[in-house]
Amino acid sequence: MLDLTGKTAVVTGAGRGIGETIARLLAEQGAAVAVVDINLDPASGVAGTIQSAGGSAVALHCDVSDPQSISRLFDEAEAQLGSVDILVNNAGIGNFKPMPEVTLEDWDRVVDINLRGVHLCCQRAIIPMCERKSGKIINISSMGGQLGGLKVAPDYTAAKAGVIGLTKSYARYGARYGVNVNAVAPGPTATEMVADHFDPSSAPLGRLGTPRDIANAVLFLASSMSDYITGATIDVNGGMLMR
Ligand SMILES: NC(=O)c1ccc[n+]([C@@H]2O[C@H](COP(=O)([O-])OP(=O)(O)OC[C@H]3O[C@@H](n4cnc5c(N)ncnc54)[C@H](O)[C@@H]3O)[C@@H](O)[C@H]2O)c1
């Protein structure tokens, strides 16, 4: 039931980190994957190694803070791979500034990428999914959006909390058409984004998350295993937040 053969997936921010691992895992399960990033070179590298391993992938450029870039992305993905069955809104940036130092420019940049970009990608993808009466959208939120800033600024936590509300709205919209929309909320996960910001012993399970931990939850939500789940946020945080 985790098999994604014949499915097309778009994964944003897939040039490195969690997005890269998600793209690789979906491709291993048989999906044709659009590896999307603002930096095309690393995305091309990821797509190339997926192809070398026998999978199907293309690298596509997109800046998710730019509405026109998003529009071009989906036109291109549909032209190259066909209808989009799975959308993973993973692209995001961190901001580790203390609250008093957050500028208006920081706020706009973080919210434009981490929240408005998710909305625009959902809005563009869900209409054709509803027409086909099938589709899975997975939005990457954050434990910071549920708990408040541990070591991250309010722009980031507000945007990630917003992703949870936005996910529920799109879930309600898509539900009558058989389109599932869910979120994954990672705790601190060992990628370049968090680098040395978190102490692994702060998690009850005694370690930081890995990109694979997050990708496993995304695969579950992308597959038919989760057909009766929508509007949910799955916590993948080693027990740091239990609710
Ligand atoms: N690493 C963590 O601890 C953690 C925890 C909770 C949530 N998250 C979320 O998981 C997602 C991935 O995080 P990560 O740690 O892999 O980050 P990362 O910085 O390692 O990778 C993010 C990727 O997104 C791309 N990107 C950045 N801005 C973009 C834009 N405007 N358009 C398109 N692509 C863009 C980057 O080029 C990069 O390849 C993010 O949404 C992040 O907020 C991460």
The ligand as an SDF file (V2000), in Angstrom:
LIG
                    3D

 44 48  0  0  0  0  0  0  0  0999 V2000
   15.4930   20.8240   10.0140 N   0  0  0  0  0  0  0  0  0  0  0  0
   14.6200   20.9850   11.0090 C   0  0  0  0  0  0  0  0  0  0  0  0
   14.9500   20.8430   12.1930 O   0  0  0  0  0  0  0  0  0  0  0  0
   13.1990   21.3260   10.7220 C   0  0  0  0  0  0  0  0  0  0  0  0
   12.2810   21.3000   11.7840 C   0  0  0  0  0  0  0  0  0  0  0  0
   10.9570   21.6050   11.5490 C   0  0  0  0  0  0  0  0  0  0  0  0
   10.5600   21.9330   10.2640 C   0  0  0  0  0  0  0  0  0  0  0  0
   11.4790   21.9500    9.2530 N   0  0  0  0  0  0  0  0  0  0  0  0
   10.9940   22.3190    7.9280 C   0  0  0  0  0  0  0  0  0  0  0  0
   11.3500   21.3080    7.0080 O   0  0  0  0  0  0  0  0  0  0  0  0
   11.5470   21.8920    5.7170 C   0  0  0  0  0  0  0  0  0  0  0  0
   12.9130   21.4880    5.1800 C   0  0  0  0  0  0  0  0  0  0  0  0
   13.8960   21.8910    6.1250 O   0  0  0  0  0  0  0  0  0  0  0  0
   15.4370   21.4810    5.9780 P   0  0  0  0  0  0  0  0  0  0  0  0
   15.9640   21.3890    7.3410 O   0  0  0  0  0  0  0  0  0  0  0  0
   15.5990   20.3410    5.0420 O   0  0  0  0  0  0  0  0  0  0  0  0
   16.0140   22.8200    5.3130 O   0  0  0  0  0  0  0  0  0  0  0  0
   17.2670   23.0340    4.3440 P   0  0  0  0  0  0  0  0  0  0  0  0
   17.6430   24.4740    4.5030 O   0  0  0  0  0  0  0  0  0  0  0  0
   18.3130   22.0090    4.5490 O   0  0  0  0  0  0  0  0  0  0  0  0
   16.6210   22.8260    2.8870 O   0  0  0  0  0  0  0  0  0  0  0  0
   15.6260   23.6850    2.4050 C   0  0  0  0  0  0  0  0  0  0  0  0
   15.6170   23.6480    0.8910 C   0  0  0  0  0  0  0  0  0  0  0  0
   14.6100   24.5900    0.4600 O   0  0  0  0  0  0  0  0  0  0  0  0
   15.1510   25.3630   -0.5870 C   0  0  0  0  0  0  0  0  0  0  0  0
   14.5050   26.6770   -0.6340 N   0  0  0  0  0  0  0  0  0  0  0  0
   14.7080   27.7240    0.2010 C   0  0  0  0  0  0  0  0  0  0  0  0
   13.9870   28.7710   -0.1840 N   0  0  0  0  0  0  0  0  0  0  0  0
   13.2990   28.3860   -1.2790 C   0  0  0  0  0  0  0  0  0  0  0  0
   12.3820   29.0450   -2.1420 C   0  0  0  0  0  0  0  0  0  0  0  0
   12.0620   30.3370   -1.9600 N   0  0  0  0  0  0  0  0  0  0  0  0
   11.8420   28.3480   -3.1740 N   0  0  0  0  0  0  0  0  0  0  0  0
   12.1910   27.0520   -3.3730 C   0  0  0  0  0  0  0  0  0  0  0  0
   13.0750   26.3850   -2.6140 N   0  0  0  0  0  0  0  0  0  0  0  0
   13.6270   27.0550   -1.5780 C   0  0  0  0  0  0  0  0  0  0  0  0
   16.6310   25.4820   -0.2720 C   0  0  0  0  0  0  0  0  0  0  0  0
   17.3850   25.8250   -1.4290 O   0  0  0  0  0  0  0  0  0  0  0  0
   16.9360   24.0950    0.2700 C   0  0  0  0  0  0  0  0  0  0  0  0
   17.3230   23.1990   -0.7590 O   0  0  0  0  0  0  0  0  0  0  0  0
   11.3820   23.4010    5.9100 C   0  0  0  0  0  0  0  0  0  0  0  0
   10.0660   23.8010    5.5870 O   0  0  0  0  0  0  0  0  0  0  0  0
   11.6290   23.5760    7.3970 C   0  0  0  0  0  0  0  0  0  0  0  0
   11.0280   24.7490    7.9130 O   0  0  0  0  0  0  0  0  0  0  0  0
   12.7690   21.6590    9.4530 C   0  0  0  0  0  0  0  0  0  0  0  0
  1  2  1  0
  2  3  2  0
  2  4  1  0
  4  5  1  0
  4 44  2  0
  5  6  2  0
  6  7  1  0
  7  8  2  0
  8  9  1  0
  8 44  1  0
  9 10  1  0
  9 42  1  0
 10 11  1  0
 11 12  1  0
 11 40  1  0
 12 13  1  0
 13 14  1  0
 14 15  2  0
 14 16  1  0
 14 17  1  0
 17 18  1  0
 18 19  2  0
 18 20  1  0
 18 21  1  0
 21 22  1  0
 22 23  1  0
 23 24  1  0
 23 38  1  0
 24 25  1  0
 25 26  1  0
 25 36  1  0
 26 27  1  0
 26 35  1  0
 27 28  2  0
 28 29  1  0
 29 30  1  0
 29 35  2  0
 30 31  1  0
 30 32  2  0
 32 33  1  0
 33 34  2  0
 34 35  1  0
 36 37  1  0
 36 38  1  0
 38 39  1  0
 40 41  1  0
 40 42  1  0
 42 43  1  0
M  CHG  2   8   1  16  -1
M  END
$$$$
